[in-house]
């Protein structure tokens, strides 16, 4: 059995990681740590995790996290780098924060406003790469993995096959995506109160300032082998979890709807967690709730010459903790699907 510690265990990402790890046939949950809630029972903060309810939350320190085969860091952006530096090099670390996702230090400084900590192996196994590669192959033998952001997971998987195959232009990519409120974390914020969110949708991070923009551009550039420019507008939806991303880009001259669909069938036909839906059926967040699935549908708007891809994920599962567990399986040489649900919850 593999022992896994989870730092940030009282947050949404940490709680989801623990939910999945409890169901993993090869994993034993080790230390659970947090900041201000250290000393509390985990059940006070994550009452749904009944097998761990009586665990005492430890402070998030290198000492508490040492001695495990793997460590999940579900910490605020900027908090992972210093802690990771204190852990032994042979400990597998899966960082659910943004600290090590970007390769461009200037992009990090522009969007996050602090010193760039470095770049780790990027944990999106299904990401198609220029030249016909897949990101999964670059995770073999790694001990440090940067788990993707939730929006980049949905948006990158939506457009990467088309970018890899040269089916879209890269200078006019437009993405509008809706996320549930859990994507903003568990901290109390007035605009996330139930009375503010129920029955209402609202945009945020408008004007190219959302921090996931450079990550999406980085992924699509890697898929295409050329720079990509993305206009990304996120919106807040009145639901706890889920992302629905509508991604569009200029269609390559002469592209047909049939060849577009064929490229996606070829790219994802063997992927356990990415489903291209039958023609005429569109993704819905309710269909992926609690699962590690990505549901996609592709369309060609021939009138204006644009490719449209819609993706749905659960932002806490495939978009965060599920992606981390999937990468852990790869690092350990286990079945990539171990411990990961492919069946959603309905209604």
N, C-alpha and C positions, 0 to 999 in steps of 0.2 A: 504494500500500500504506500501511496505517496502522501506526505503530509504537506498541507497547504495552509499558510497563514493569510489572513485578510486584514489589511490596514484600511481604516475608514469604514468599519463594519456597521456603523449605525446609519450611514447614508443610503440612498436608493441604490446606487451602483454596488456598494458593499453588500447590502442585503440581498440583491439579486445574485451576486456571485456566490454567496453562502447557500442560497436556495438551490442553485445548480450543483454546487460541490457536494451538497448533502445527498444528491441523487446519483453521484458519480460512483461507478463500481470500483474504481481504483484509487479513490481519494479518502483520506482522513482529514477532517478539519482540525487545524492546529490553533494557534493563537488568534484571537479576534481583538483588534485594537482600535482605539479612537482617541480623540483629543479631550474635549470638555466632559465627555460622558464616561471617561475611564473610572473604574470602580463600580459602575452600575451593572446590574444584570442585563444581558443582551435582550432578554424578553421584554424589558421595559421599553425598548426602542424598536425591536423587530419581533412583535408578538406572533407573527406568522411562522417564525422559525422555531417551532416547538421543541425539536431535538436539542437545540442550543440555548433554550430559554434561560437556563440557570448558569450559563457561562458568565464569568466575570470579565468585563471588558478591561483590557490592559492598556496602559499608555502606549502610544505609537513611538517606539524607540527601536534602534537597531538590535538591542539586546533581546527585546520581546520577539522580534521577527527572525532572529538567527536560529539556526538549528532545524530549519524546515527545508524540504526539497524545493518548494516554490513559494513565492510571495506575490499576492495580488495587492497592488497599490490603488486604492479607490479614494484618492486625495484631491484636494483643490489644485488647480493648475499652478505650477511653480513650486509645489511642496514635495515632489517626488525626488528631484535630482539629488539634494543633499542627503536624504535618507538612503537612496540607492547606493550612493558612494560609500556608505558605511557597511554595506552588506558584502559578504564574500563573493568572489567572482564566479564561483560555481553554483550559486543559488540562482534558480530561474526566477526572474522578476518580470511580471506582466503589469505594465503601468497603464491604468485606465485613464490617466490624465493626459494632458497635451504636451508635457515637457519634452519628449523625445520624438515627436511625430514629424516635425518639419526638418528638411535637409538644408533649407536656406536660412542662415542666421539672420539676414536682414529682414526676411518675412516674419520671423519670430519676433524680432524687436519691434517691428511696425505694428503687429497685431496684439502682442502680449505685453510689450513695454518693459521687458527685462532682459537680462543677459541669456543668450542661447546656451542651453545645457549640453547640447550634442544631439546626435541622431542614432536611434536604435533601429533594429529590424522592424519593418512595418507589418503589423499583424492583421492583414486582410488577405487570407489565403486565396480567395477566388479572384483577386484583382488580375485582370489580363494585362500583360506587358508587351511593349513594342518588340517585334521580332518573334512573337509567338510564345513567349514565356508566361509563367503564372507565378504570382508572388509566393504561393505555397512552397515552391522549390527553394526560396531564399530563407526560409525559416528553419531549415534542417540544421541542427547543431548549434542553434542560437541559445543563449542564456538570458538575453535582454530583449524584450519585445515591447514596442509601443502599440498599444491597442488603439484602433482608429476612433475618431469621433463618431457620434451617432449619425449626424447628417452626412458626413463624408462616406460612411458605409453605404447608406441608401443611394446617394447620388453617384458615387463612383461606380458601384456595381450596375447602376442603371445605364451609364453611358460608356463604360470602358470597352465593351465589345465593339461598339460602333467606332470609337476612337482608334482602337487597335487595328481595325479593318479598313480604316480610311473612309468610312461612310459618312462622316460629318465634318463640317468646318469647325475649327477650334477657336475662332476669334469672336464668335457671337453666341456663346452658350448661355442660356437663361434658365435658371432654376428657381422655382417657388415651392417651398416645402412647409408643411404644417407639422408641429410637434405637440405632444402632450406635455402637461405642466411638469412632470417628473424630470424632464430634460433640464430644467432650471435648478435642480437640486432640492434639498430638504430644508434649507434655511428659510426662515420666515421672511416673506417679502409681501408688502401690501398688494401689489398688482397680481399676486398669485393666490390671493384669498378666494375661497369658493364663490363668495358673493360677487367678486370682480370678474371671475372667469366663466361661470356658468352662463350659457346662452350668448356668449360673445366670442368673437375671434378678433385678433389684433396683430399687426405686424411689429417686428422689432429688428434691431440690427440692420436697418434699411440704409442703402447707399454704399454697399460694398465694404461695410465695416465689421461684419460678423467674423469671428475668429476662425470659423471653419472654412472660410473662402480660400485661403492659400493652400489648405490641405486638399480640398477638392481639386484645385488647379494642379497641384503637384501630382495627384493620382492620375488625372486625365492626361497630363503631359507624359507621365511614365507609360501610359497605355499607348499613346500615339507616337512617342518618340519625338515630340515637338511641343513647343509652348502652347498652353491653353489659357484662355481668358474666360472667366465665369462671372456673370452677374447673378448674385445669390440673394434671395429675399426670404427669410424665415418668418413664419407666422405662428402664433400661439393658439392652439385649439382647445376647446373645453372638454378635454379628456385626460385621464391620468397618464396614459402611456401610448406610444405609437408615433410613427412618422409616415406621412404620405408626401412623396416628393414627385413633382411634375417637372421633368427635365426636357428641354428642347434645344436643338442645334440645327444649323443649316445642313440640308441634305446634300451629299455629293452629287454632281451632275450625273443624270442618268440612273440614279438609284431607284429601284423598284421596291414596292412593299414586300414582295416575295423574297427578294435577296436580303432585305433588312431582317426579316424574321428568320431566315435561314442562318444568318450569321449568329443570331442569339441562340438558336437551337444548337448550333455547333459549339458555341462557347460554354453553355451552361447545361447541356444535356446530361452530363455525368455528375453534376454537382448535387450533393445531398441537401444543401440548404437554400439553393436558388431555384425558384420555380418560374418558368415562363408559362403564363396561363394560356389556356386555349383562346383562340381568336374570339373576340367579342366579350370576353370576361375580363373585368378590370380589378386591380388590387384594392383591398380595403384593409384598414388597420385592424378591424375586428377579426379578420381571418388569420392574422399572425400573432395575436395576443398570447404572450407567454411562451412563444416558440422561438427557435433560432432561425426561422425561415425568412427569406426575402421573396416576395412575390412581385413579378414584373409583367408589364404588358408594353408592347411596342406598336407604334403606328407611324405612318408616313402621311403628312398633310401635303398632298400633291399640289394643292392650290397655291400654297405659299412656299413650298419647297423646304419643309422643316421636318426633322425627325422628332418624334415625341415618345418619351419613355416614362412610364409611371411606375414607381416603386413603393412598396409598403414594408415596413419592418416594425418590430417592437424595439423601441429605442433603448430599453434596459436590457433586453436579452441579446439579440443579434447586434444591436447597436452599442453594446458595452460589455456586460458580463459574459454573455454567451460567446461573443467573439474572443474574449480572453480565455475561456475554457477550451474553445476550439483550438486556439494557438497552443495552450498548455498540452493538449493531446498530441499535437504535432511535435512539440519539443521533447516529449517523453516517448515518442514512437508508438503511441497508442492509436486505436481506431479514432479517426478524426471526429466521429459522431458520438463518442462515449460521453454519457451523462447529459446529452443535449436533446431537448424535446423538439420533435418535428411536427407535433400536433398542437394546434392552438386551442384556446379556450373559448367556448361560445355557449350562450350569448354573453 
